[in-house]
Amino acid sequence: MIRLEDKDYGKVAEQLRSIPINTLFAQAVLTGQVRGTVYADNAENPGAFYIVNPYGMSLLFGKSGDDDFREALKNYLLNAGQARQAAEWLQAYPDEWNFFIAELAGSEQNRDRKITEYSRINFNFDRQTYESAASRAVPGLHTIVPTTKEMFHQLSGSVSPKNFWIDADEFLGRGKGFSLIEDGEAVSTAFGAFRIGEQLEIGIETAEQARGKGYAFHVSMALIEYCLRNGLEPVWSCRRENEASYLLAQKVGFVPTIRLPYYHLQA
């Protein structure tokens, strides 16, 4: 696995765009939305790639790779010799790579369960479902405002804008977010986690003390409305085991379309 320099990212972009699954998190690395890492099998004429978004999501794709690449990949996935410094959530395309990972996950080499398989769901947006949900919403029920620079820095939780953008200015210029205010604090926020072209992928974080009140629904609807007003396509993906996100997606207008293997790589 050879680490590519930023100047070589153009060798990756065209092949990445051809993949028929949601890869916005990987594209965000290539476009500089975040500072990630890109590995390949060959620096001059790469065909197999591994992209790591600093949020902890990674993508393996391309041709099968040579023996050296596959051996280095095996060590990386199993974290042999501390090849990785952090845990990751990995997707792979095409299925040849999923077969490779599944075989490795089931082998004696994975006796410490460094690789565990889950599922990830891609959704398509259905405007009719969204409009039906919007018609049942009560205007003014909650105070929802655009997410500010101050909120960008203050919001905590694993799914917060500062974990997805280089800085607040870049987020405010391209990411957009809406926050629900309770007792003077932003307790639930829906925001653009990844923005590539005219697609905006939704991320949501609700403070623990404010969960179970339906706040995520209201901020999600606000962000989707913003997308539709500004010619953007709202995008949603989540781990199938995240039942709350899976059900909320369908409530606000998304339809499950693709189910993918999703591998948790322990550090």
Secondary structure, 3 states (H helix, E strand, C coil): CEECCHHHCHHHHHHHHCCCCCCHHHHHHHCCCCCCEEEECCCCCCCEEEEEECCCEEEEEECCCCHHHHHHHHHHHHCCCCCCCCCEEEEEECHHHHHHHHHHHCCHHHCCCCEEEEEEEEEEECHHHHHHHHHHCCCCCCEEEECCHHHHHHCCCCCCHHHCCCCHHHHHHHHCEEEEEECCEEEEEEEEEEEECCEEEEEEEECHHHCCCCHHHHHHHHHHHHHHHCCCEEECEEECCCHHHHHHHHHCCEEEEEEEEEEEECC
